[in-house]
Every structure is written in structure tokens, then in C-alpha cells.
Amino acid sequence: MNPHNRLDLQKYNQSNIEEFRANAGRLGGPFEGATMLLLTTVGAKTGLSRTNPLMYFADGNRYLIAASYAGGPNNPPWYYNLLATPIVEVEMGTERFQARAEILNEPERATLYARIASTYPMFAEYQRQTTRPIPVIALYRQQGTR
């Protein structure tokens, strides 16, 4: 599978979304044991809901995700959706809640990305594959959501 071929990626993501929901948030294969969430954004161009399975990293009262796009030259489409509409839906395990997404700035972005890459070396490889600084996004649970 080429992660930058949109049709391949959509098919791959859909199978992971189905597995995630069928197994209370757990995935096998390359994601076995990883902390995973489903991020649903509103399409910046289409206005349609888009769901993507992503690894996340707990950081105090927030969750961190990285817009790595497997080291591709551009940010993933969901990143641009966050810029347009930062209120998102998050699924963790069997729980769903709304969150506010915040793109982190330097030097915090670099510090946290280094921590992510030390936990999951594939993220270090993703950074080596691209010239863009890979964005790190903090997700803050909105009050009153479960």
C-alpha cells in the first residue's frame, strides 16, 4: 500500500476504523499495542465528516497526535481540516467526545515530536523522509463531553 495514494489510504483507513470499533479501540498488525484514536474532522473543502485512525500520546490533560502522513512531502488532509474547524470528535476505546485541536508551535512542537519519536521510532524515520517539520497537535477534551 502506498500511504500517499488516496484510494489505497482510504481503503486501509476504513479497515482500521472497522477493526477499531469492533475491538473497543484496539488494532492488530503494525498498530498492535499502540494507543490509537479515531479523529473525525469536518472537511475544509467538502464540509463532510472525515474519520482517520491515528496513534496518540497522552500528555497531562491533553492528547498529542502527529501529522506525519508517513513522512510524505505534505501534511495529511485532516491537518487542513483542523485548521479550518478545530472542534473535532475523538473516539478512544468505546468512548466518544468532542475536543479542541491546537497546532503546537516551536520549540514545544520539536520537543514533543522528539519525545514521540523516541517512543515510536517510526516517527523518527518519517521525519527523516521529509523536509517539512511534522506538526504536533494537542487535543483538549471539551468540558461537558464524555
LINQUI-V553056 format. One record per residue. N is the residue number from 1. RES is the residue in one small letter. PSI is psi as a letter, one per 40 degrees, with the letter a starting at -180 (none if undefined). OMEGA is omega in whole degrees, 0 to 359 (NA if undefined). Layout:
n & res & psi & omega
N & RES & PSI & OMEGA
N & RES & PSI & OMEGA
This chain:
n & res & psi & omega
1 & m & h & 174
2 & n & h & 184
3 & p & e & 181
4 & h & e & 172
5 & n & h & 188
6 & r & d & 181
7 & l & d & 176
8 & d & d & 183
9 & l & d & 179
10 & q & d & 180
11 & k & d & 179
12 & y & d & 179
13 & n & d & 181
14 & q & d & 179
15 & s & d & 177
16 & n & d & 178
17 & i & d & 179
18 & e & d & 179
19 & e & d & 178
20 & f & d & 184
21 & r & d & 180
22 & a & d & 186
23 & n & f & 175
24 & a & f & 174
25 & g & e & 180
26 & r & i & 177
27 & l & i & 175
28 & g & a & 178
29 & g & b & 184
30 & p & e & 181
31 & f & e & 181
32 & e & h & 180
33 & g & e & 180
34 & a & i & 174
35 & t & h & 186
36 & m & i & 172
37 & l & i & 170
38 & l & h & 180
39 & l & h & 177
40 & t & h & 180
41 & t & i & 174
42 & v & h & 181
43 & g & h & 182
44 & a & d & 181
45 & k & d & 188
46 & t & d & 186
47 & g & e & 180
48 & l & i & 177
49 & s & h & 179
50 & r & h & 181
51 & t & h & 179
52 & n & h & 173
53 & p & h & 183
54 & l & i & 170
55 & m & i & 176
56 & y & i & 183
57 & f & h & 179
58 & a & h & 180
59 & d & g & 182
60 & g & b & 182
61 & n & e & 181
62 & r & i & 177
63 & y & h & 181
64 & l & h & 173
65 & i & i & 181
66 & a & h & 179
67 & a & g & 187
68 & s & d & 184
69 & y & f & 179
70 & a & f & 178
71 & g & e & 179
72 & g & i & 183
73 & p & e & 181
74 & n & i & 173
75 & n & i & 179
76 & p & i & 180
77 & p & d & 181
78 & w & d & 178
79 & y & d & 180
80 & y & d & 175
81 & n & d & 178
82 & l & d & 179
83 & l & d & 182
84 & a & d & 183
85 & t & g & 185
86 & p & e & 176
87 & i & h & 187
88 & v & i & 171
89 & e & h & 180
90 & v & h & 172
91 & e & h & 175
92 & m & h & 185
93 & g & b & 178
94 & t & e & 183
95 & e & i & 175
96 & r & h & 177
97 & f & i & 175
98 & q & i & 178
99 & a & i & 174
100 & r & h & 181
101 & a & h & 178
102 & e & h & 177
103 & i & h & 183
104 & l & i & 181
105 & n & i & 175
106 & e & i & 357
107 & p & e & 182
108 & e & d & 180
109 & r & d & 183
110 & a & d & 180
111 & t & d & 182
112 & l & d & 178
113 & y & d & 178
114 & a & d & 178
115 & r & d & 177
116 & i & d & 182
117 & a & d & 178
118 & s & d & 177
119 & t & d & 181
120 & y & g & 185
121 & p & d & 178
122 & m & d & 180
123 & f & d & 174
124 & a & d & 178
125 & e & d & 178
126 & y & d & 181
127 & q & d & 178
128 & r & d & 184
129 & q & e & 184
130 & t & i & 177
131 & t & e & 181
132 & r & i & 171
133 & p & h & 182
134 & i & h & 181
135 & p & i & 171
136 & v & h & 184
137 & i & h & 174
138 & a & h & 176
139 & l & h & 179
140 & y & h & 178
141 & r & h & 178
142 & q & i & 180
143 & q & i & 176
144 & g & e & 176
145 & t & i & 181
146 & r & none & NA
